[in-house]
Amino acid sequence: GTLPHKDLIIKLKNRGFKSVLIDYYENPIAKECPDIHLQESTLDKEKVLKIAREYNARLVISIYIDQANVTACYVSEKLGLPHPYSYETALLITNKQLMKQRMLEYGIPTSRFYKINSVSDISDMTLTYPVIVKPSDNNSSKGIHKVTRKADLPRFCEIALQLSRCNEAIVEEFIEGQEVGVDCFIKDKSPTILITKERRKIKSIENDVQQIFGCFWPASLSSNIENKFVEIARKIAYSFNLNNTPLMIQAIVHEDEINVIEFAGRYGGGESFRIIKLSTEFDTTQSAIDSFLGNDVELNNVPPKYIYAENFIYCKPGIFQEIVGYEKLIEDRTIEFIDAFKTKGMEIESKLTSNNRVGVLGIKADNKNTLVQKIEKALKEIDVLDINDKSIMREDIYEIT
């Protein structure tokens, strides 16, 4: 029931489908779009399978969320329905430890790492600090921390293990550089890069939580680096048996080298579906539906003409009511759009994760300086209110450069 899946439901309806939305929230953003909303977890594969059988489903689909993709492929395989890759492949590309191990086997550049199943497993590590600790199989950025001191490692490993459903985490060497996202489509085993983005990190104020507050689209990359990304995408497609499917790569670029953090057999979440369409005229949602159905995808994308930014709106703990102060910003074209990720009454946690994002701003400009000025102006004028009309927007995490 996320914002991009709202777009998915609308486009499925336009193709003649009736839709059943499965989301464990009572009031997800997409609730008003489907024919039916069932408040169940998409992580419960057997429950989703039971629902699909009850409704005689012709398609079970999730296109912007990793773990829900696993369920979609599992149920589709059980029912003989179309899906872009096998359940086995879906598991492989959503488990960070299995993914990194295969990347190393096939010569895809990625950092050294260790798999752990308990805190005691870290005793024999020979990694160079700082390191990144993350659960092997978790959605979003929960449990991901940068650790600079060996003494702090056990505590953050324990957090990551608790958040992992398979009680497994990885510890990998941290690589300095520009963090980049690449959205591709793999057709006939050949990758086409649709657009790149530079991921912008929040200020390191809470145990160096690894969070972004938005992206610049496209990223500023040399033609040599872009060509290297094409070859890396080709290797990923071959080594993980991906074809006629979206591919999203997250990587660190340092000088002339690329280090792949992870990838997914989908497009980026959040505002990716909207910004890619605005920038390149390519409809990611339609192509992902065709990928699931096994239809041919026409790669009719064009080069970006403008620079775009998405800027997430983070909040302090509280009960969300609304985002305010944006009407004039839209009117004078400081921002192109604003979307809420939460509905009134949803609780915002104290821990700084992607769940603290209550909305997003979309900004467009001819150059980066103008883009930064527009972002700064927008962040000064908007606010977020809780159900008592108290401001709960976080303003201490942004570094707009």
Secondary structure, 3 states (H helix, E strand, C coil): CCHHHHHHHHHHHHCCCCCEEECCCCCCCCCCCCCEEECCCCCCHHHHHHHHHHCCCCCCCCCCCHHHHHHHHHHHHHHCCCCCCCHHHHHHCCCHHHHHHHHHHCCCCCCCEEEECCHHHHHHCCCCCCEEEEECCCCCCCCCEEECCHHHHHHHHHHHHHHCCCCCEEEEECCCCEEEEEEEEEECCEEEEEEEEEEEECCCCCCCECCEEEEEECCCCCHHHHHHHHHHHHHHHHHCCCCCEEEEEEEEEECCEEEEEEEECCCCCCCHHHHHHHHHCCCHHHHHHHHHHCCCCCCCCCCCCCEEEEEEEEECCEEEEEEECCHHHHHCCCCCEEEECCCCCCEECCCCCHHHEEEEEEEEECCHHHHHHHHHHHHHHCEEEECCCCECECCCCCCCC
